[in-house]
Amino acid sequence: MSSRRMERLAEAIKQEVSKIILYELKDPRISFITVTKAEVTPDLKRAKIYISILGDDVTQKKTLRGLENAKGFIQTKVGSCLQI
């Protein structure tokens, strides 16, 4: 697989996840989050998303719990928006 294609796909996934978190998630636990990086496996079946959360430990844990609960929603939205 072309590394250039993987980089473009990772950037597209990063942008899409950022939009979903910002505009479509309504969970009040999720706040002050930045998607910093996305990595895609060579077979394009998995992506790892890196995030940065501002706030104290309690806020960070609440945000992570909210993201865990929204994981399926985010995966579905990314899959429907990006046709590979």
Secondary structure, 3 states (H helix, E strand, C coil): CCHHHHHHHHHHHHHHHHHHHHHHCCCCCCCCEEEEEEEECCCCCCEEEEEEECCCHHHHHHHHHHHHHHHHHHHHHHHHHCCC
